[in-house]
Structures are given as structure tokens and as C-alpha cells.
Amino acid sequence: MSWEEYLGVEEAVAMVSPDGWFLKANRACCSLLGYSEEELTKLRVRDITHPDDRPQSVALVDRALSQEERPWDVIK
């Protein structure tokens, strides 16, 4: 699926760099998180992740970067 196709879906979708910075976010993601896309691109995922959820988020990113599974989705 191209990024343009993700823009119109109702689910929140974001593109994140390997080091955790938001690169892009669709309208649903911005609405859910309460930030504009411009604001999100100045944040890292950990900046908006509850401290109790950070270990799980780190594990998910590590798994994705190790390419154990492709493609993958995270539902929070």
C-alpha cells in the first residue's frame, strides 16, 4: 500500500523512523493523538508513550528492526 492510500483510511496510521521519530501521520492518527502532522514530526514515539508502555514499545521496535516479521502492524 502506498502512503497516499494510507491517507484516506479511517484507522490511525503513522510512518516512524528507525530511531522513533514521526515522519508522517494520516488525519485519523493526528485526530487520535491530538497533534497536527507538523507537530508530530517534531516528536518521537516515546514522547507520547505512557512510561508504563515504553518497554513494550521498545520491544516492538526492536522486533521490527530485526526483520523477524514483515510487514507488521501495532494496534494500541
HELIX and SHEET records of a PDB file:
HELIX    1   1 TRP A    3  LEU A    7  1                                   5    
HELIX    2   2 ARG A   27  LEU A   33  1                                   7    
HELIX    3   3 GLU A   37  LEU A   40  1                                   4    
HELIX    4   4 VAL A   45  ILE A   48  5                                   4    
HELIX    5   5 PRO A   51  ASP A   53  5                                   3    
HELIX    6   6 ARG A   54  LEU A   65  1                                  12    
SHEET    1   A 2 ALA A  14  VAL A  16  0                                        
SHEET    2   A 2 PHE A  22  ALA A  25 -1                                        
END                                                                             
